[in-house]
Amino acid sequence: MKIKVGIVGGAGYTAGELVRILLHHEYAELGSIVSSSSAGNPIYQVHDDLVGETDLAFATELAGDEDVVFLCLGHGNSKVWLGKHELPETTHIIDLSNDFRLEADAEFDGREFVYGLPELNRSRIQQAQSIANPGCFATAIQLALLPLAQVGKLTDDVHVSAITGSTGAGQSLSETVHFSWRTNNVSIYKPFTHQHLGEIGESLAQLQPQLASAMHFIPYRGNFTRGIFASVYTPSDLTQEEARELYQKFYADAPFTTVSDKEIHLKQVVNTNKCLLHVQKFGKQLLITSVIDNLVKGASGQAVQNMNLIFGLPETTGLGLKAGLF
């Protein structure tokens, strides 16, 4: 049987990636793709990488018979949309904004949103009615730290330096996504205050309840379109071999997260749902590098991974995507 899929906020980057993935998902049937700005227009006029892939047009509203609805709205807008539109209790929701990620926001209008990081909450996701999809930076950084938290090894300050592509800012125009500003340029933003710190802290505390480590996070805007490269380091008494063994064991059953023996780079994961990790020891510092595609594993691909888990499918279904290395 096909899973009937609806998408709200269909003109944005994450929605475009969802359509790209779901068109080739053997168990998904794309239905209404709602966009207030583009209603009635063919989808390929906005997402022009889909020319020749689909004749679907943007809709003004959902059909009402969806099995799952993906909310691809700006942060703060999912709550507003749900407050105005009542979905059947049987309809699953996967929200890609930050509206429901924190424990304090997880319950809304009778629904409980489960934090949708499969490597952490697989069993809860499989039973969930609604999912709060993790943030992109949060995904890369959490996957770099979860194995240490599980064995109580986050005992000192954690330092994170991570750079993201321009698509992480969404499609809305602003000075810092303008080509003439972004190209040949690098800058920091929201140092030590980034909004993803809250969800990262809650996930780590889920595995290490007495977590007292401070996290010092410097996010960078990169002069490329997609991908996240995160360097995470913290003092550790583990040897390099012990740390690698710990990470390999933790992710042994995670089909999209791989611990690489070689140093990693961004092109290995762009356009895929993969996260690659590399672990090194320098003196007392344990360095974990983590790379993902911010629009796929950091957003739409992970959302489809969560859909697969909810509907009892292998979580890799529809996500056999290969990076374009050259």
N, C-alpha and C positions, 0 to 999 in steps of 0.2 A: 504494500500500500504506500501511496505517496504522502509525504508530509506537506500540508498546505501552508505556504509561507506568505506572510505579509511583512512589508517594510514601511516604516514611517520615517520621514526625513530623507526621501529617496534621492535627492540631488547632491548630497555630500560625498566626500571621499570614502567614508566607511561603507555607505550604502552601495556605491559603485563597486567596491571590492566584494561586498556580499553578493551582488548580482553576478559578478564574474565567477565567483566560486560556485554559487548555487545553480547556475545554468548547467553545470557539468556534474552536479550531485545526483546520483542515480535515484535517490529516494525523495528528492525535494521537488515540489511543484510551485513555481513562483506565481503568486496571485497579484494582489493589489500592491503597487509600489507608490506610496502616497508622497506627493510633493506639493506644497502650497504655492511654490514659486514657478513650477513647471508643469502643472496639471494639464493633461491633454496632449502634451508633446511626446514624441518618441523618446525612449530612454537614451538611445544612442546619440541624440542631439546634445545631451549633457555629458554622458559618459561615452566619449567617442572612441574609446578602445573597444566598445561593444558593437561597432558598425558591422553588420552582417551576422551578428550573434543572436539577436533577438528583435522582434517587432513589437514587443510590449511598449505600452505608453504609460506615462505617469497618471495616477488616479487622484481623485479629490478625497476619497475616503476608502477605508477598508471594506472588504466584502462582508465580513462578519462571520465567516465560517472557517477562519484560519485556525490551524493547530498551534502555530507559533507566530508571534509578532516580534520583529526586531525593531527596537526604537533607536534610530540613528540621529538623535536630536542633540542640539547644543546643551552644554552643562546647565542644569536648572530648568530646562524645558520639558524633560520627561515627566516630572511631577505635574507640571501645568497641563500637559497633554492628557495624562491619565485622569486628571481631575475633571476634564471636559468630555472624555470619551470612556464609556463603560464597556469593558471587554468581558465576554463570558468567562465564568470561573474556570472553565476547562481549557481556555486558551493560555498557552505558555507565553511568558514575556522574557525576552533577553534584551536588557537595556545596556547600551554602549556608552552612556553618559556617566558622570560621577555621582548621580543623584542618590543612589542606593548602596553605594559601596561600603560605607562605614556602618558599624553595628548600630549606631544611634539612628540611622536612616533606613535600616533594613526592612522595617515594617511600614507598609503604606496601603491604606484603604483595604485592609483585610488580607493583603498579600505579604508574604515574607520573601525577601530577595536574598538568595544564597550567593555568596561571593564566588565568582566563577573562575577560579584558578584550578584547573584540573589536577595539576601536580600536588596540590594541597587538599582540595575538597572533592575529589572524584566521587566518593560514595554519596555525599550530600547532594551534589549536582544531579546524580542519577535519580534522586527522589524529588527534585525540586520542581515547583510550579513556575517560579520566577527567578531570573538570574541577573545579578549585577556584574557585568563584564568588567574585568580589571582594566586599569589604565595602562598605557604603553610603557612609560618609564617604570611603573610599578611592577609590571610583568618581568622586565629584564632584570631589575634589581632584586626582586623577591627570589627569582630562580637562582640568582647568584648566592643567596644567603640562607635559603631554607634548610639545606643539609646541616649547616653549622648550628642553626637554631634547634633542630631536632635533637641534637646531642648536647645541648646546653653550652655550646662553645662561643656564643656571642657574649663575651665578657668584658670587652673594651670598646672604645669608640670605633665607629665604622665610617669610613670616608668613601664617598662616591663622586666620581666625575663621569658624566654621561652626555653624549651629544646626539641630537635627533635631527632628522630631515624636516624640511619645510612643511610637508603634509601633516605633521603633528599639530600644526596650528589651525588646521581646517581650511575650508575654501573661502571664508570671509577675508576680504582684502584688508591689509594693514601695512604700515611702513616696513615692518620687519619680515614680511613675506614677499615684498615687491622685488622683482628680479634684480634691479639695479642696486638694491641695498643688500640682498642676500648673497649674490654671487661674489666669489673671492673674498668672503667675509666670514667671521666667526664672532659670536658674542655670548655672554651669559645672560640668564634671566631667572628671576625668582630664586636667587641663591639662598640656601638654608630654609626656604619657606614654601617650596613647591607643594602643590595640593596633593600629590601622590604620597607624600610622607605619611599621612594618616593611615591609608590602607596598608602600606608596607609595614608600619609598626604593629597594626592589629594582627596581620598574618604571622609575623615573626613571634609575637606574644602568644599566638595560638599554639605554637610548638614549644616555645620557651617562656612559660608564664612569668617567671621572675626576671624578665628581660630588663636590664638597666642601661644597656648601651645607648649612647647618643649617636645619631646619624647626621653626618655633615654632607649635604648633597649640593653639588654645583651642577646645574643643568646648562648645556650649551646649545645654541642654535647652529646647525651646520649648514654648509653651502651646497647641500645635495637635497634630493626630494624625499627619499624614504630610507628608513632604517634607524636603529639605535645601537650605539656602541657604548657600553658601560664598563668602567674600571672601578672595581670595588676592592678596598683593602682594609685589613684590620689585624692587630697583633694576634698571634695564635701560637699555642704550644704544639700544634700538630706538625709533623714533618710533611714535606711535599707529597711523599708517597702515601702517607696516612690520609691526607686531605683528598687526594685523587680517588683513593679507594672509597672513602666516605661518599663522595659525590657520585661515583659510578654506581654504588649500591643504592643510594637514594633514588636515582633516576632510572634504575634498571627496567622498570615497567612503564616508563614515560616515553611514548612513541615519538614525541616531537622535541624532547630535550636530550641533548647528547653532550657528553664530556669528551672533549677532543684532546688527544695527546699532543697535537701541534698547536702553535699559536693560531688564533682565529682572526678573521676579518669580515667586514660587513657584506661584501658581495656573496659570501657563502649562504646568506639567509634571505636576501632581498627577493620578494615575490613568493616566499614560502611561509609555512607555519612553524618553522623550526626555531628553536633557541639553541645556540652553541655556547658551551662554557669551556673555559680553560683555566686551570688552577696552577699557580706557581708560588714558590716560597722565596722571599728575599730577606735574609736575616730573620728578624722576628715577625715580619709582615707577610701575611697570606694575601696574595693578589688573585682575585677572580675576575676574569673578563667575560662579558656576556653580550651576545649580539642577537638581535631579532629584527624583523620587519615591523615597524610601528603600526602599519595598516593591516597586517595579517595576524601574526601571533600576538601583536599588541592591540588588536581590535577585532576585525571581521573574521579572520581565520579562527581565532580562539572562540568567537561567538558560535561559529559553525561546529567547532569541536564540542562546545557545551550542548548544542542542539543534538548532536549525535549521541552524547551520553544520556540526555533526557529520554530520547526515543529508543534506547536500547541498541543502537548501532555501534559498530566498531568506531572508535573516536577518530580514526584516520579517514573515514569515508568522505570522499570529495575533496580531500586535502593533500593528495599526492602531487604536490607542486614542486617544481624544480627551479632552483636559482639560475639566473642568467649570469654566469661567471665572467664571460668575456664581452 
